[in-house]
């Protein structure tokens, strides 16, 4: 029974470590995606503002 208990303990430790690694990975990935989204959004807003100025000048 001692061997089964050790195997169960190791399986739980490996599972818990996997959850920890996945959590860190997804948190980092989320942060990078938020940064990329904000970086993309700022130039888009600038393009929209400049586009409306160009339309006003043409009229």
C-alpha positions in Angstrom: 0.0 0.0 0.0 2.9 2.4 0.6 3.9 2.2 -3.0 0.4 3.1 -4.2 0.2 6.0 -1.8 3.6 7.3 -3.1 2.4 7.0 -6.7 -0.8 8.9 -5.8 1.2 11.6 -4.1 3.5 12.0 -7.1 0.6 12.0 -9.5 -1.0 14.8 -7.5 2.2 16.8 -7.4 2.7 16.4 -11.1 -0.9 17.4 -11.7 -0.6 20.4 -9.4 2.6 21.5 -11.0 1.0 21.2 -14.4 -1.9 23.5 -13.3 0.6 26.0 -12.0 2.6 26.1 -15.2 -0.7 26.4 -17.2 -1.8 29.2 -15.0 1.4 31.1 -15.5 1.4 30.5 -19.3 -2.2 31.7 -19.7 -1.7 34.7 -17.5 1.4 35.7 -19.5 -0.3 35.0 -22.8 -3.3 37.1 -21.7 -1.1 40.0 -20.8 0.7 39.9 -24.1 -2.6 39.8 -26.0 -3.9 42.8 -24.1 -0.8 44.7 -24.9 -1.0 43.8 -28.6 -4.6 44.7 -28.7 -4.0 48.1 -27.2 -1.0 48.6 -29.4 -3.2 47.8 -32.5 -6.2 49.9 -31.3 -4.2 53.2 -30.8 -3.1 53.4 -34.5 -6.6 52.4 -35.7 -8.1 55.3 -33.7 -5.5 57.7 -35.1 -6.3 56.5 -38.7 -10.0 57.1 -38.1 -9.3 60.6 -36.7 -7.0 61.5 -39.6 -9.5 60.0 -42.1 -12.3 62.2 -40.8 -10.0 65.2 -41.1 -9.2 64.4 -44.7 -13.0 64.0 -45.4 -13.7 67.4 -43.8 -10.9 69.0 -45.9 -12.3 67.5 -49.2 -15.7 69.0 -48.6 
